[in-house]
Amino acid sequence: MISPPHSFDQKIKGLLDSIYPELDTVMLARQVVAAFWPEGTHQRKRSRTPGNNLWSEHDALLITYGNSLLDGKHKPLDLLYDFLRTRLKGVVNGVHILPFFPFTSDDGFAVTDFRSVNPQLGDWADINRIGSEFHLMSDLVLNHVSSQGPWFNSYRQGIAPYDKFFFEASPEDDLSDVVRPRTTPLLQEVETVHGTRHVWCTFSHDQIDVDFRNPEVLLEFLRIIRLHLENGVRIIRLDAVAFIWKEVGTPSIHLPQTHAIIRLLRLLCDFTVEPVVLLTETNVPRTENLSYFGNRNEAHAVYNFPLPPLILHAMMSGTARYLHRWATAMPPAQLGCAYLNFTASHDGIGMRPAEGVLPEDEKQRMIDTVVANGGLVSMRALPDGGQSPYELNTTFYDALASTFEGADDLHFERFICSQTIVMSMEGIPAFYIHSLLATPNDHEQVERRGMNRAINRHRWDYPSLLGLLNAPNSPQARVLNAMSDRLKLRAKQPGFHPNATQFTLKLDDDRLFGLWRQSLDRDQSIFALHNVSGETVEISPASINLIDGEDWVDILSGDVIDPLSEHVTMSPYQCRWITNRRQVSD
């Protein structure tokens, strides 16, 4: 192992001083380095230069469970690899495999062993094979572990070091300010060799929160990260990271020590030989979410959580008014940082990020429409004892089966428009497998498993799915083919680099959502226009300032656009990517 430079030592010590002021941070800094770079591994002599070179316009991610595809014969990871290789090569270049470890509940997020691959999915060789051809993202579920795993069993038996791995509190403590996304009791009473204890459970009583006040917990997770890097992982998703530091009498979310731990992880990742991206998962309002960029020294990327509810509302209401207002106020990502844009994931469509953005009556109309289309609503507990909608549980495809005005025959067009907005915006686009496959709501899974989120976690019979994908008029084939064509085209446009300049266009009609993107070298402009309504809209080329003398073409339709023409027609839910003809790649 190469010894890190002096400034590196000082930075680590400074961060540890802010997290563990009562400890010998000189010694702890040595332990941190040894945990992250054990003997036989190497680190960079200098920090990776801050910049936007960790991603490009070629980047797009698939989000999927390891067992979203099944056939009863092959390992699910084998089937996922086949699907990626035969259907998505050149469409996406990265894949987020949701927790692929042994677990007891929450579809993988109650982990029993971070060092093993769930044998029902495959093994590390299967993970390595996917990681050798696609940028691989894994989940670091660092807030909690399974109540039935060896860590917690050792805690209950008083076995070191796990006897001090979990956060304890008292029912007498003032926990009224604690912010959390669940309605279940926060504390769980458990019996240990030392008597009755009450452990902290942010999410469920099968998910026991670890105690980062104990530096041994931090060191253990650093060793886990190293193992994942050695097995091809290049994007680390910090699951539920906002909750990792707790203090009785506080909201126990976004505390300063949490940010300091993320800064420590970022510093370590910037010195790795492997190009590693840190992604924070914080499903909270905008200002809180953006705080995880820090001063270019925390997350490389953050989820753009307001996008799912805002895009859904725009497509349902036929107006981009609120989407436009939000996009106009969004700052560009800092140098060396990026947004991760999406509309759907394994969780529901979060409603907290819409707070202060969508009026209450508009949110209620959206909730009512999702329910009318077969979706469900999950609630969260409020400090005053009340409840509030936390997320909408539905596939994004089924959510758009109708609008506020009712059903029509434009379901496909409406859905593709919603996904094209994600492709057009500043940031890296990510697509849940069930969006790419136009998967319907799975009510049978909800009933069988007793969990709202199961509605959006369908497991396809792979031979049946392939049959649908080979039937050109099936929703699955239509959606995947359309999405694939647009993603392949997008990857050729430097104007869609995740950090390319973006301006939100103020168009005359709220039915249009428009963006101007300009490549980093300023050679390509793209005017990305999206009709979010079921009506035909006309727009004047002059209103988007197409420069006369340039050759402009809509690369989605092939239409040549005359800057001096009176208008350009936008059909219901049509999208246009109007760009300089000379910049269009063949």
N, C-alpha and C positions, 0 to 999 in steps of 0.2 A: 504494500500500500504506500503510495506517495504521500509524504507529509504535506498537509495543507499550508499555504502561506500564512504569515503572521496575521495579516488583516482578516483572514478567514477565521482564525482562532478567536480573534477579538470580537468579530461579529457574532459568532456562536455564543461566546461567553456573555455578550451584552444581551442577547435574546434570552438566554437562560436566567440571567439576573432578573429580568422582568417577569419571568414565569415562576422561578423558584428562588426568591431573594434570601431565604433562610438557609440555602444549601451551599456546599462547596462547589461552585459552578466551574472552577478550573478542572476539577476531577470529573464533573459531570460532562463537560465539553469533550474530554477524551473518550468517555464512554459513548457519547453520541456518535463521534466519528468512527469508533470501533464497531458500533452496531450497524451503521449505514455502509461502512466499507470494511468488512472483515478481511482477514488475511487472504490474499489471492485475488482481491478485486482492486480496481484502479479508479482514480478520480482525476479530473482535469486539474492542471496546475493553475489555471486561471478560470474565473467565472465565465460562463457563456455570455457573449456580448448581448446586451439587451437589444431586441429588435423584433421584427415580424417575420423571421425566417424559420419559425417552427411550423408554419402552415402556409397554404397558398390556395388559389382558386380551384386546385385539383381536389381539395379536401372536402369530403362529405362522409357522414357516419351513419351506420345502421345501428339501431338500438334493439336488442333482442334478448330474450331468455335463452339459456343453453338448450332448453327443451321445447322451444316453440314449434319445432318440427319433429314429428315422431312417425315411425312406421312399424314398431314392434319387433324389428329385426336388427337394425343397426344402432350404434351408439348415437344419441342425439347430436353430439358435437361433430360426428361424421356427416350427418345430414346437413347441419348448418354449414359446414365447410363446402359440401357439394352445392348448396344453394348459393353461397357467396361466389364460388368459382364459376358456376354455370349460368347464373342469372344476374349477378351484381358486379362482375368484373368490369371495371371501367365506369361503373355507375357510382359506387362508393369505394373509398380506399381505406376506410376504417370501420371497426365494429366494436360496439360496447356490449360485451357479454355480461349481462346482469349477474349478480353473485353466483359463482359456479362452485361454491364450496359446500361441504356438508352443512346442513341446517335443520332446524326443527319447526320453523314457522315463517310467516310473512314472505313466502316465496323466495327465501334465500337470505333475507336480511336479519335473521336470527342465527348467526354463524356459530358452529361448534368447533370448526378447525380451519383457520386461515391458511394453513400450509398444505392442504389437500384439495384435490378436485373431487367434487361429488361423484362417486363411482357410477351413479345412475346416468351421468352425462358422458363420462369419458375419463381421461387422465391428463397429466401435464403434457404428454406428447401431443395430444389433440389440441391443447391450448397453444403449444409452441408452433404447431403446423399452421394454425390460423394466423398467429402473430408473425410468422415468417412472410406472409403475403399481404396482410392488412395491418394498419395501425391498430393496436389492440388496447382497449380501455377496460380496466377492471375496477371493481368497487372496493375501496378501503372503508369498511363499515367500522369506523373507529369510535363511535359513540357508545356502542353496546354490543353484547354478545348473548348467546343463547343461555337461558336459565338451566338448560340440560347439558351444557357442554362441560369439558374438563376444567376450564378456568373457574366457573362458578361452583362446580362440585368441590374443587379444591378449596375455594373460599369458605364454603360451609363446613369443611372439615378442618379448617385452620391451617392449611398447608401453605408454607411460604413459597414464592412471593405472593401467591394469589390471595392470601388472607387479607391483603391490603389493596386489592385491585378494584374494589367496587365502592360506589358512592353511597354512604349511609346518611340518613337523616332521622329526625324524630317526628312522630305525629304531632308533637307539641310545637314544632317549629312553625314560624310564619312563612307559609309557602304560597300565599295568596297572589303574589305578583308573578309567579312562574308562568312563562309562556310555553305552550306546547300544543301540538296538533291533534290531541286525542281527548276523549271524554272519560277514559278509564281512570281510576285512582292513581295518583302519582307514585305513592309509596306502596311497597309490597312487604308484608310481614313474612319473614323466613326464620327457620330454626337453624342455628349453627352450633358448633361445639362450644362456643363462647356465650350461648344463650340466644334469646330472640333479638333479631335485628330487623331494621326497616330499610330496604334498598330502593334506590331511585330508579323509576322506570318511565322514561319520557314517552315511549311508544306503546309498549305492551308489557304484561307481566312475564312474558317469555323472553323479553329483551331487556337485560339488566345493564344499566349504565355503568361504564368503567369510570375510575377516578383518576383523572390526569394530574391531580395534586401529588400523586405518587409518581416520581420520574421513571420508575420501573415500567409503568404502563407505556410511557412515551418510548422508551428504549425497545420494548417488545414490538411496538408497531413499526419502528424503524427497521427492525430485522425482517418484519413481514414485507415491508415495501421492497427491501433488497431482494428477497426471494422472488417477488413478482417481477421485478426488473430482470432478474436472471432467467425468467421464463417468458420473456418477450413482451411484457406489458410496457407500454410507452405513454399511456395516459392514465393518471391516477385520479379517480373520482372520489372526492372526500365526502362521503355520504353523511348527511345530517350534521355537518361539521359545526354549525352555529351553536349547537347545544353541548359541546364537549366539556366546557368548563362551567361548573355550577358553584354558586354561593348562596347559602340560605339567606332569605331576605331580599334577594334580587330577582329580576326576571329570568336569570340563568340562561340567557341567550345573547350572543354577540359580545360576550365579556372581553376585556382587553387581553386576557391570557389566551383566549381562543385565537385572536388575531396574531399574537406573538408566536404561537405554535405553528400557524400557517406560514408566517414569515420564516421560521426555522426550516420548515419543510421546503419552502421555495429556495432558500439559500443552499440547502443540500442538493436539491435537484439541479440547480444552476452549475454545480460542480461535478455532476455525473458525466461519465463518458457517453452514456446513452442520452439521446435527446428526449427528455421527459417533460410532459405537460401536466400541470396540476389544475384540476377542475373542481370548483366548489359547488356543492349542491345545497342551496339555501333558498327555499321556497317562501320568500318573504317580500314585502313591498320594495319598490325600486331602490330607494336610498340605502336601505339596509343591505340589499343584494350587492349594489355597486361598491359598498365599503370593502368587499372582499378582494378587490383589486389592490387595496392598500395604496401605497405610493409606488406602484409598479414593482412591489416587493412581496405580494402575497400570491393570489391565484393567477396563473397565466390566463385562465378562461373562467367565465361564470355563465350559468344558464340565464337565458333571457326569459325569465319566468312570466313577465306580463304578456308575452306574445300569444300563448295559447288562448287565454280568455278574450284578448282584444281582437285577434283574428276571427275567432269564433263569433264574437258579437258582430263584427263588420259583415261577415258573410250572412248571418241570420237577419240582420237589420237592413242590409242594403245601403248602409252608410259607413264611410271610413272616418267619420268625424272624430271619434275618440281614438282610433288607431293613429290617425294623423297627428292629433294633438300630443299624444304620448311620444311618437317617433320624433317629432320636432324638438321636443325637450330632452331627448336622450343624447348624452355626450358621446362622442366617438371614444372607442376603447383607447386606453393609453398605449404608448409605444411598448411593444412586447406583450400586449394583452389582447384578448379577443372575446367576443360574445359567442355563446353556443345557442343557435336559434333552432326552435322546434315548435311543433304544435301538440305533439302527443308523446307520451312515455308510458312506462309500466304503471305509473301512478295515474290519478285522475287529473283533470284540468283544474289547477289550483286557483282558488278565488281570492286568496289574500293579496296576490300581486295586483289585482284589479282595484284594491282599496284606494280611494282617492282619485281614481282614473275613470271608472264607470259609475254613473249615478245608480243609486239603489234600485230605482224602478227599472232601469235597463238591465241590471244584473238579474232582477227577478224575472223579467221577460225571457232572458237567456236560460235561466234555470227551468222555467216552465216549458220552454221549447225542447230542451234536452230531455226532460221527463216525458213529454209527449212523444218523443222519438225513441222511447224505450230506455233512457238512461236513468241513473240514480244520483242521489246527493248524499255526501258524507258531511258530518258536522264536527266542529271542534268546540272544546270547552272554553268559556270566557272567564276571566278572573272573578266576575260578579256572580258566577254560578249559572249564567245563561249559556246559550249555544249559538253558533253562527255557521253558515255554510262554509266548509273548508275546501271541498273539491267536488267537481262533477265527475261521476264515474260513467264513462261511455267510450266507445271507440270514436275517433274523430270522424270517421267516415259516416257512421250512423247518426252522429250528432248533427250532421249537415243534410240529413234526409229531407228536412223542410226548413222554412224560414219563419219569421214572425207572422208572415201572411199565410202560412200553410204549405202544403206539399205542392210540388210541380214536377216537370220532367227534366229539370236541370241539375239533378243531384250530382252527376259525374262532373259537369263543368264547374259547379260551385266548389267541389272538393279539390279539383286540380288547381283552381285559382288560389285556394287557401295555401296549398303547398308551394306554389310558385312564389308567393310573397316571401316565404321562408328562404327560398333559393336566392331571392333578389337582394335581401337586406345585408348590411354590414355584419360580418360574423361568419362562423362555420355552421353550415346546415346539418341537422341531424334528423333522422326519420325512424320512427318506431316501425318495426316489422309489420304491425297490423294496420298501419297507414299505407305502407307500400302494397299491402295485399288486400285492401278494402275489406278488412275483416268485420263482420257484423257483431253486434253485442252478443255476448255469450251468457244468456240468462241461466242456462243449465248449470254452468260452473258456479254462478252466484248462489243458486239454490243448494247445490251439492256441498259447497265449501263454506257457505254462510259468511261471505266476505264481498262487499261491494266492488272492490278493485278487481275481483276475478272476472268481471264483465269485459275487461279489456286485456285479459291474459289468456286468450284462446290458445289451444295447442292443436295445430293443424296435423291431420293425417297426411303425411308427405305425398304418397301416391295420389290421393284425392286432390291435393293442392296442385300437383303437376298437371293433372287432368284439366283442372280449371284454367291454369295458366296456358295450356295448349288450346283452349277453346277461345277463339279471338273475341267473342262477344260477352264473355263473362266479366263481371265487375273486376275480378282479380286480374285478368289479363289486360283489360283496358287501363286500369289504374297503374299497374306495374310498368306497362309499355310506355304510357305517357310520361310517368315520372322518370323512367330510365332515359328516355329521349331528351328530356329537359336537363337532367343532371349531366349527361354527357356533353350537351351543348354548353352548359354553364362552365364546365371545367376548362373550356377552351378560351374563356374570356378573361383577360387580366383585369378588366373592370369589375369583376366579381371576386377579386382577392378579398379575404376577410377584413383587411384593413384599408381597402380602397376608399377614397373619399365618398361620403354619402351626404346628400342634401335631400330633405323632404320637400317635394314640390307642392306648392299651394295652387291647386287647380280650381277651376270655377265650380266644380260640381263635387259634392261629398261622396258621390257614387264612385269616384275614381281615387285610388291610392297610388301616388306616384313617387318615384325615387330617382334621383340622378346619381349615378356612380361614375367615378373617374379613376382609372388605373393609377398605380403608384408612380409610374413614369409619365403620367398625364397624356399618353398617346391614345387612349381609348375612353370614350364616353358611352355610357349606356343609360338610356331613359327607360326605366322599368315601370310600366303602367299596368294597373290591375283594376278592372271593373268589378266591384264587389256587389253589384246589383244584378237583378234579373231583367234589366232594361237595357236597350241600346242607347249608347251615349256617344256624342260627337265631341271631338276635341280639336282645337286649332293647333297646328304645329308651332305657330308663333308663341303659344302660351307656355311651351316647354323650351323655347329658345333654341330650336334647331338652327345651327349655323348654315347660312346659305353658302354654296360652293363646296360643301362636303357631300359625299354620297352617304345617304342614310337608308338603312334597311331594318325591318323587323325580322330578327333572326328566328323568331318562333313561327312566323307564317311565311316568310320569304317576301313579303310585300315591300316594294320600294316606297319610301316615304319622301314626298316632295316638300321641302321646308316652306315653299311658297304656296302650297295648296291651302284651300279654305278650311278643310277639316279632315280628320282621320276618324273613322268609325270604330267604335268598340262594341262588339256584340255582348250579350249577357255573359258575364263572368270571364270575358276574354282577357288575356294578358298579352302585352307586347314588350319585347326587349328591342328597343330601337337604338341602333349603334352605327358608328362609322363603318361604311361598307369595307374599307380597306383593312379594318381590324378583324373582320370575320374570318375565323379559321375554317379550313375545309375539313 
